[in-house]
Amino acid sequence: MDGQANIASMMREIGENAKRAASTLAIAPTDAKNRALREMAASLRRSTNHILSENAKDIRAGEEKGLSGAMLDRLLLSEERIDGIAKGLEAIAELTDPVGAVESAWDRPNGLKIERVRVPLGVIGVIYESRPNVTADAGGLCLKAGNAAILRGGSESYHSSHAIMESLSEGLIAAGLPEHAIQLVPSTDRACVGEMLRMTDYIDVIVPRGGKSLIQRVSDESKVPLFKHLEGICHTYVHAAADPKMARDIVVNAKMRRTGICGATENLLIDRTCASAILPDITAGLVDAGCEVRGDAESRALDPRIGEASETDWDTEYLDSIISVKVIDGVDDAVDFIRTHGSAHTEAIVTNDAEVAETFLNNVDSAIVMWNASTQFADGGEFGMGAEIGISTGKLHARGPVGVEQLTSMKYKVRGTGQTRP
């Protein structure tokens, strides 16, 4: 049997195991799922030293491969970050179980009683790159929503993700749930991704999380439905009626709090009528925080610390300490610029003009639109949804943070008393 056949056989076995586990999870009691999540969190904390040791292997390999500082930050784990992952699982346990929730109910004139009820999607495949925390976030969310999960992490986080997976397995076993409810593909061979994209008999939906090349490949090749998590080319627009200090604080946070997350602002838009008064102070805040600022000719004329932006900069997800600045004319110009260069992820406006803010909120067609808040809040935990499996930039089924509710579908239960259709 050649290597490709071996991979196909391995993936088929993973799919069969997931399908069986999904049948059990679909009717698993909430208490059992919550216990598994809390046991996973406890195991993560107990295993902190082991996880850090495995993560160090990934970091060393990443440095040898020449990964960028931003990529290494996405990969890096610490005691604080591991505790954060554990807290994320505990937060999922505290969420209301969506499975079985009756969304609506009504009676028909013929006496039929109809309920629309939430049910699990089934088996969810998650394909992701360097962030090892996704292993726990995705596995925990799928479990709470009654779904089995097949996780395929990137080669960069191979050791870290497998160490985290050990704790997830311990939690499942402790709660008496199928160990195959969450499975991590045990190979870095890219052919595994190709197999997942064709596993229509086993996988109900795939969530890709990663860079543009991964998303493009998955979109082009997948035979399985997708929750698309495209680039995070996010914008912050500073309107003429913005409070200067608020604008500076929001922009610096939106760019520099964590540059490697999808909710980091990549393009700064600022009104021409306030640029000379506000932009130099914002630039100072960014430069002091270690950010390279690139801009159009008008912004460069206002501040010599701003370098030249190329046409490709407006369409670039840096995931690094770089931001591009564009001077514009009002909210309509901002909306047009975002429509042209954005990825429909997250955009923010800073203004004290409520009418302009509402125009922006209504007219910008992105998954998340904010007023006077940092784009770094684009996260399921910050929305009170617990950890999220990703930010869906598509428009079908789920959009924005994909949490436990978005990982379910609907079923109609119809109860009759012997009715037949005339």
N, C-alpha and C positions, 0 to 999 in steps of 0.2 A: 504493500500500500504506500503510495507516494505521500509527500508532505501535504499537498492540497487535500487529498482524500482523508488524511488523518485529521486535518483541521475541520473539514466538513463533518466528519463523524463526531468529533469532540463537540462542535457547536450544536449538532442535532441532539446529542445527549443532554447538553445544557438546556436546550429548548424543551425537551420532553420533561425533564425534571421541573422546570419552571411551570409548565402547563399543569402538572399534577399539583404542585404547591399552590398555584393560583386558585384551584378548585377548593382547597382547604381554607385559604385565606379569605375567600369571598364570604364565608359564613363564620369566620373566626370571631369570638367574642371581643368586644372592645377591651375588656380587662386584660386579656391575653396579649393583645397587640401593645397595650400600654406597658405591661410588665416587660415585654421584650425590649421595648425602647429604653426603659429605665435600666435594665440589666446591661444593655449595650453601653449606655453612658458610664455605668459603674466600671465595666470592663475596660473602657478607654482610659479612664483615670488610673486604674490599676496598672495598665500597660504603657503608661506614658514613657518610661525610660526605653522600653523596647521600640515603641513607635518612633521616638526621637533618633534612636540608633539606626533604624531602617531609613528614616528620612535623611540622615546624614549621608548615607550611600547615594541617594538620589541627588542630593545637592552636589556632592563631589563629581558625580557623573555629569551633571548639568554644567558645572564650571568647566569641566574638561571639554564638553561639546561647545562651549562658548555661548551658552544661553544668556540672554540679556538680563540686566538687573531686575527689570520688571517681571520677567518670566521666573527668575529665581525666587523673587518675593512671593509669587503665586504658589510656588512649590514648597516654600519653607514652612516648617512647623515649629512650634515652640510650646512650652508648657501652657502658656496662656491660650494659644490657638487650639491646642488639644482640649483644654477645658471648655473653650468656646464651642467646639464641635459637640462635646458631651452635653453642654447646656442646650444646644440646638435640638438634640434628640429628646431631652427632657421637655423642651417647649412643645415639640410635636406631640408628646404623650399628653400634654395638657389641652391640646386642641379638641374641639368637638369632633367626634367620629362622624364623617359624612355618610358612611355606608348605611343604607336603610332609611335615611332621612326622607320623609314624605314632603316633597316640594309643593305639591298641591293635590287636592282631591275634589271630585265633583260627582254628582249623580245625574244620569241621563233620564229623559222622560220615560224610557222603557224599563227603568228600574236598575240598569247597570250601574255599578259603583266603580269609579275609576280613580286610581292613584298614580301619580308620577313620583317614582322613588329613585334615589341615588344608588348606583351599583358600581363596583370596581370596573376598570377598563380591562383588566386581565393580566397580561404580561407586558411589562414596559422595559424596553431596551434603552440604556443611556450610554452614549458614546461621548467621552470627554477627554480633555488633554491634561494639563499639568497640575490642576488643583486637587490634591488628595482629599480635601474635606468634602468634595462632591460625593465620594464613596459613601460617607455616612449620611449626608443630607439627602441624596437621592434614594438610598436604601431605606432610610427611615420614613420618608414621605410616602414612598410606594407602599411600604408595609402598613402604615396607618390608614391608607385609602384602600386596603385590602388587595393590593396588587403584588404579584411576584416581580422581581427585578433582575435583569441581566445587565451587569455593569461592565463596560469595557473602557478602562482607564488608559491614559497615555503611557508610553514607555518611560517618559521622564519621571513619573510618580509611581513606578511599578512597585518598588519595595514599600513605600509609604502606604499605598492603597491596600496592599496585601496585609500589612500589619493592622490597619484599621478594620479590614474585612474579618480578621480573626476575632475581634471584639464583637462585631455584628453577629457572627455565627454563634458565639457564646451566649448572646442575648436571646437568640431564637431558640436555642436548645433549652435554656433555662426556663423559658416561658412555654415550652411544649409545642412550639410551632415548627413547621417543616424547615430543616436546615437549608433546603434549596429555595426557600422563599426569596433569598438574596444571594446571587451568585456573581462572582467576579471572574471574568474570562482569564484563565491562567496562562496567557500567551501575549507577547507583544507583536506577534506577526500581523501585519496589516491585512492579511487575507481574512482574519477573523472579522474585521469590520465588513468586508464584502459579504461574508456569510450572513452576518446579522441583517444586512440590508435586504436579504432575499428570504428571510425566515418567516414568510407570511403564515405558515401553518402554526407557528409558535408565538410570535411577537405581535401584539396588537397595536403598539405605537412606539416610535423611537424618538428620543430627545437627544439631539446633538448639541454639545457644548464645547466650543473651541474657536479656533481661528477661522479666517475666511476660507482657507483651502479645505479644511475639514468640512465646514458647512456646505461648501460648493459640491464636494464629492458626495456627501450624503444626499443632498438635494437631487443631484443628477442620477444617482444610482439606486436609491431606495425604492423597493417595491412595497415597503411598509409605510403606513401613514406617519407623518412627522409633526412634532411640536417644534417649529423652527426657532432657534435662538441665534439670530444673526448678530452682526457686529454691533458694538455699542458706540456708534459715532454720535455722542450726546452733545447737546448745545446748552449753554447758559446765555440768555439774552438780557443785557442790562439796558433797561428802558430809560428814557429821559427823566422820568419821575422816580427813579430809584434813589433810595437813601444811600449816600456814598459809602458809609462804613459797612452797612449791610451788604452792599454789592461786593466790596472787597472781601469780606469774611466768607460770603457764600462762594464766590469764584475760587478763592484759594482752597477752601475745603473741597469743593466739587472737583477740582483738579488734583490736589496734592494729598488728601487724606490717605487714600490708597490708589496709586496711579494704575495698578494692574487689574482693577475690577471693571466689569462691563458698564457700570454706572458712572465712571469717571468722565467728567466733561472734557471733550477734545477740542471743541470750537467755542470761542467766546465772541458773541455778537454785541456790539455797543452802538447806541444811537449817536449820530453825528452831532446832535445838539448838546450832548453832555460829555462827549469823548474827551475833549481837552481838559475838562474839570475833574473827571473821574478816572480815566484810563491810567494816567501816570501812577496814581496810588495803588490801583489794582496790579499794575505791572510790578511795582516795588514789592508788593506782598508775594507775588508769584516768584520773582527772582530771589528774594530773601529765603524763600522756601526751597530753592534749588531747581526751579523750573526754567526751561528754555522757552522763550516767547517768540513766536513767529507771527508776522502780520502783513497786511496789505500796505500799500504806499502811504495811505492816509494815517494809519496807526503808527507807522515807522516815523513819520514826520512829527508826531506828537511825543515820541519817546525813543531816544537813541538805543535803549536796551533791547528794543524789539528788532529781531532779525527778519530777513525776507522770507515770506511764505510763497511756496510754489502752488500751482493750480492743484497738484495732487494732495497737498496738505489738507485741504478742506474735506477730502474724502478718506482721510486716514484715521484708523483707530490706533493711536500711539501705544496705549497701555504703558506709558512711560512719562517721565517728567518733561513733557513738551505740550504746548498748547498753541493753537492758531487763533489770531484775532482779526476780525473783520468789522469795519465801520459801515453802518447801514443807516437807512432812512425809515425809521418807524416800524410798527408792529407788522404791517403787511409785508414789508421787505424781509423781516425776520422769518415770517411764516414761509415765504417763497424760498428763502435760502435753505431753511431746514428741509423743505419738501425736496429740494434739489440735491442736497448733500447729506441728509441724515439717513439713518438706518431704521427709523421708526421705533427706536428704543425708548429714550428718556430725554425730555427737554424741560428747561426751566426759564421762567421770566422773573426778573427782579424789578419791582415797581411798587409805588404807593398809589397808583391809579387803578382802582378796582375795575373800571370799565375796560381799560386796555388789557388788564389781566384776564378778564373773562373772554375777550376776543381771542387772546392767545390760547387759553385753555380749550376753547371751542373749535378753533380753526387749525390747530396743529394736530395732524393725524399720526400720533405716535402712541405706543402702548401706555406710556406714563407721561403725564404733563404736570408740571409743578409751578407753584407761585410762591416766591420768596422762600425757597428751600433748596438745599443742595441736592444735586442729582445723585449724590452718593447714598441717598435714602432709597434708591431703586433696588429694593431688596425685600424678599418676603417677610423676613423677621422684623424689619422696620415697619412693615405694613400690618403687623399683628397676625400674620399668617403662619408664623413659625418659619423654619428654613424653607427655601424654595428650590425646586429642581432646575429652575432657569427662568429667564424672562422671555416669554414667547412674543415674537414680533410679527407673527402671522395673525390672521383674523378669524380662523376657524376654530371652534370649540373653546380654546383658551387663549387669552391675550394678557400680556403683562406677567406679573409673578405667577408661576405655576406651583400652587400649593396643594394641600390634600383635596380640597373640593374640586380643583381643576383636573385631578387625576381620577375622577369618577365620571360616569356617564349616567344616562337615564334609562329606566325600565318602566313600563306601564303595567300595573296590576289591575286586572278587570275581574270583578266579582259579580256573578249573575245568579239568577234563580230559575234557570231553564230557558232563558230567552233564545229565540231563533230569529234570524233576519228575514223579513218578508221579501 
